[in-house]
Amino acid sequence: MSIEDVLERSDESCPLMVVDHQVVDLTEFLRWHPGGLAVLLANLGRNASADFHHVPAHARPGVRQKLRQLVVAEVDSVPLPEAWVPLGQLLDYVRLVRNSFAVQHSAERDPVHDLVYFGQSCRHLLDDHLRAFLDGFSALLGRTADPVLLRRLDELSIDVQGWIEDSLAKGDPTVVASRAQSIRQHCVTVLDEVLACGSAAVRALRTSCAETARLVEETLSVIENWIHKSNEAGINDV
């Protein structure tokens, strides 16, 4: 299985990760992991080899046997040219941020706490992560991030904070729950689209660096369009 497919396709319904160059399917193991569900969700779609070996208990024969039982494929990695190594690092970062929204999701959590959690995650996305993505993907194309987009991220962050405070002040649990899921889905949408475009860019490296550059440009456009749409419509109306 290609590393691009693992990166892009993995989610709670298709929980894949890579350990020691092998693709592991966690479908039958998510709920039984002795270390808990969250740590697995946080690593879906990633090469988790270093984290796996960091846990001393994973050296036990029983654990190694269980791991072998979960292997479904060998991973087919793309040998990244030196100039494109940051692309792999960026996409791993995107995958981590995307996973954080799955880790935080809880059907049992109070709607108010849900809105606070996802509101904070959305602001982190605006204040930190999207900036890093814009910087990183732009650098791959030999330029700096558009300062207009960075200013719009500042404006969006302020708007989101006000919208969350207004929603909490109204105190309607149904409205609060709906808005928590709305803001979560809006953030997840851009992360999924960035992963899809970024994975396609990695896949293109197998045949054409020029096509990879075009797809990195497309990835930047995904982020740019999301920022403009959120800024113009208001993130609560998207």
Disulfide bonds with the S-S distance in Angstrom:
none
